[in-house]
Amino acid sequence: MSHAFLRCSREPAPKWIALVFSFSLLCTASVLAQDAVRPSLAGEAAADARRQDVDRIPYNLLLGPIRFRVSATVGVEYNDNINYADVNTQDDVIIRPNLTLDAIWPITQLNTLRLDLGIGYAFYLDHSENDTRAILIAPNSQIAFDIFVGDFRINIHDRMSIQQDPIAEPALSNVANYARFENTGGVSVLWDLNQALVDVGYDHYNFVSLTNQFDYLDRNADILFGSVDFLLTPTIGIGPEGTAVFTNYDQHVLNDNKDYSVGGFIEAQITNNLKVRVAGGWQWIDFDNGPVNFFGLLFPDDKRASDFYANILIGHRINAMIRQTLAAGHETQLGVNSNYITLNYVRHTLTLNLIRGTLLSTEFFFENAEESGGIINETFDRFGGAIALGYQLTPHVTLGLRYQYTSKDSDVPLRDYDQNRVSLDGTYSF
C-alpha cells in the first residue's frame, strides 16, 4: 500500500494547506448557488445508463442474464536476468499460460455484479525452483457489486492478486521469486449532491508472503478514505481529500504504524481530448518504534515522517489514432528493508493505432528512491521502458510481441542490475 508524499522533514504543516480547505469551503456557497442541474451520477438514470453500457459490451458467452468474455493466452519470454543481480546473473526462458474471465450480471436495473479474473502459471525451463507454486492471479482481478439507492452509489468489492515478479518492488535486488498474495476488500459510497460529489469508504488490506524469505512482511491494514468534489463547472472540480491507514505486522521486524494524509485536488477536462488531475497535501506517519528489529539485530530508522505529497496525471488524446498519459509525483511506500521508502517518479505511456488491426504502445519510467534507514538503507535510481506490438490475426486470435528494459543504479555495492525481457504471446478469444 502506498500513499503520495514528498521527502520527510520535521517542519510543521505549511499554511497553504489551511488555505486549500478554506478555498474549498468558500467554493461550496458559490457552487450551490448555480442553477444548472445535471443527471445524478448515482441515481436511477445513471444505473440505467450503466445497464445500457453493459448491453453494448462485447461478450462471447451468454448464460441467462450473465454475460461472459473468456480468452486464453500462451506466452513465451526470454529474461536475461531473472534474479535482478549485478553479478552471477541467471537467464531463462519462461512459459506463461493464462486464462482471463470477465463476467457481468445485471441482477436488477439498479444492482450489478461483476467478476474480473485472470489466472496463470509460469514455467521456468532452466530454474524450475522458481515455477509458480499454485496459480498467479492478475492484479486487476476483482469481484464487485454496485447498488444504486436514490442519490447514493454503493460499491462492495474484493480485489485480489498473486504475483511473484519482483519488478513491482523497486527496493528489491538479487531476488528471483517475490511471491505474495494481496487482497483488498471493502465498501465505498458515492453521494451525488449535484454540485458536489461526496466519496467515502473503508478497505481492509492483507499481504501474505508465499516465500519464507519475506514472511516478515506479512501484515494487514485498515484504510479509511474520503473526498468532496465541488463542481465549479461541468468540467472542473476541486475539493479536499484525506486518508487514514493503520498497519499491523504479524512479526515484529518492521514496525506497526499509523498513516494520516490531508490535502486537496483539482481535476479539469480542459478539452474533449485533454484531462488533468493535480493533487497535493500533507502526510504524517508514526511508527511504533524507530529501529528495525531484523531478528534480533537493531538497524537505525526514522520513527516519524512528516512532509507534503504531490502528484499529477495528464491524459491526452492527440487524435483518433494516438493517445498518451503522463504521471509524475512523490509518494511513500512501506519498505521491505526499512520503515518506509520515499519515491519520486515520472511515467509515460503512448498508444498508436496507425494501421487497422495493429496496435503499437510504448512505456517509459524513471524513479529516484531513498530508504528511511533499516537493514540496507540505500538510495537508488531506476529507469526503463518497453515497446509492444499487437496484431489481430483473426476475429478470435491476437498476437503480441514485447521488449522491456529495466536498469537500477544503487549506492550500495552489488545491488545494481540491468535486465532485458523479450516475449511473444498469442491470445484466443472464445
WODAFEN-V43058 format. One record per helix or strand of 2 or more residues. SS is the DSSP state (H for helix, E for strand). FROM is the first residue (numbers start at 0). LEN is the number of residues. If there is no record, write none. Layout:
SS & FROM & LEN
SS & FROM & LEN
This chain:
E & 1 & 2
H & 14 & 18
H & 43 & 13
E & 60 & 3
E & 65 & 14
E & 91 & 17
E & 110 & 10
E & 122 & 2
H & 127 & 3
E & 135 & 2
E & 141 & 8
E & 151 & 12
H & 165 & 3
E & 179 & 13
E & 195 & 14
H & 211 & 6
E & 218 & 15
E & 235 & 14
E & 256 & 15
E & 273 & 14
E & 291 & 3
E & 296 & 3
E & 303 & 14
E & 321 & 13
E & 339 & 16
E & 357 & 14
E & 378 & 14
E & 396 & 14
E & 416 & 13
